[in-house]
Amino acid sequence: MAFALNTYPIIYRAKFSDGKWAGEYLEKPHKTQEEEAAMSEQEREKLENSRNCYADMPLVNYTSQYGLACFEGLKAFPQKKGGLAIFRPDQNAARFYRSMEGLCMPPFPEKIFLEACVETVKRNAALGFFTRYNSSWEKDSFMTADSVYIRPFTMAEGGIGVNLSNEPYVMVINTPVSSYFSHGSSDSAVVTDRIRATPKGTGWIKACSNYVISALAKSEALQAGYMECVFLDATHRKYIEEGSSCNIFFYLKSGELITPELGDTILPGITRASIIELARDRGVKVSERKVSIDEVLEETKECFVSGTAAGATPLSSLTYQGKKVAFNNGKVGEFTAEIRDTIKGIQYGTLADTKGWMTSVI
Ligand SMILES: *Cc1c(COP(=O)(O)O)cnc(C)c1O
């Protein structure tokens, strides 16, 4: 499984009370990574479950009852020269702060967020829990490469009446992860008629509740034989917004790269911002603007989705109201491949980090 939960033993947990944050690192039950790999599936499941349980946290709370929470997702990449480095964690710290503010929670200080991300990875690695660089990943442009996934998230205090969270927890867990999309290197998408986000809603926040509709739409797309679904805007039902949990780009026949402009229904992806910067560096005209489904179906040469999990993943076709349009004859396009390989190269340390995007952990 590409994205199965196998929480590493060291967890960070902070709680806001009496007007301040107090944080701690917890060490959950574990053996060595090798011993755990050698355990029977049943035994390992039991151990992993015990790492995922917190007897001292309230089960009935505004998160479990009403979906009030937000999260982040970032990765520590094994480096070609050895060690691990995290991609742009300062950006995740800033977005987490904005998300918590957007949900009217006391925001988590960016400096403590950064420290907790670095420290959990470092402490888990010291116990032997990390992924090692494998030069065979270079052969397929890191399509099958592993990394350490870092998942910071909020969890509300106990309560039953509908309410906001004034004294939330912030947790940071690590789990190993390999490539996100399980299908081939390029695959098909379908426009869903579900609506992910509405104006004045929470679409711009990395809010847990946004994922309910995404998961429903993605499941329908998978059942219909597609790899991904694409959302249109709620008002006009005409402009492209996002994939199920990733931003989306279209490389037009004219040589222009376009992606939907940010607003309150679109999640401001860090991969998205990085791709825009890399494309502009190459002299490509990049526009953040409204992108209509008609323009996409007529003018697109290549298409890809972007995100921490997806990297830059090409889409081979898009189906809208039963009509399928293939991009680049269904093959991975040159521009998409170049962007994908550049990002992966910077992340795994096979290309120079000229932007200062990588934060070394060990
Ligand atoms: C997290 C997320 C993305 C991608 O953001 P990155 O910072 O690039 O990982 C895109 N869309 C949605 C809805 C998301 O939740």
The ligand as an SDF file (V2000), in Angstrom:
LIG
                    3D

 15 15  0  0  0  0  0  0  0  0999 V2000
   -2.7670   19.7570    0.4720 C   0  0  0  0  0  0  0  0  0  0  0  0
   -3.6100   20.0420   -0.7100 C   0  0  0  0  0  0  0  0  0  0  0  0
   -3.0620   20.3730   -1.9650 C   0  0  0  0  0  0  0  0  0  0  0  0
   -1.5820   20.3540   -2.2540 C   0  0  0  0  0  0  0  0  0  0  0  0
   -0.8270   21.1970   -1.4540 O   0  0  0  0  0  0  0  0  0  0  0  0
    0.7610   20.9640   -1.3110 P   0  0  0  0  0  0  0  0  0  0  0  0
    1.1810   22.0190   -0.3780 O   0  0  0  0  0  0  0  0  0  0  0  0
    1.3380   21.1120   -2.6600 O   0  0  0  0  0  0  0  0  0  0  0  0
    0.9350   19.5770   -0.7850 O   0  0  0  0  0  0  0  0  0  0  0  0
   -3.9380   20.6950   -2.9880 C   0  0  0  0  0  0  0  0  0  0  0  0
   -5.2730   20.6660   -2.8230 N   0  0  0  0  0  0  0  0  0  0  0  0
   -5.8430   20.3350   -1.6440 C   0  0  0  0  0  0  0  0  0  0  0  0
   -7.3160   20.3330   -1.5110 C   0  0  0  0  0  0  0  0  0  0  0  0
   -5.0320   20.0180   -0.5460 C   0  0  0  0  0  0  0  0  0  0  0  0
   -5.5950   19.6960    0.6140 O   0  0  0  0  0  0  0  0  0  0  0  0
  1  2  1  0
  2  3  1  0
  2 14  2  0
  3  4  1  0
  3 10  2  0
  4  5  1  0
  5  6  1  0
  6  7  2  0
  6  8  1  0
  6  9  1  0
 10 11  1  0
 11 12  2  0
 12 13  1  0
 12 14  1  0
 14 15  1  0
M  END
$$$$
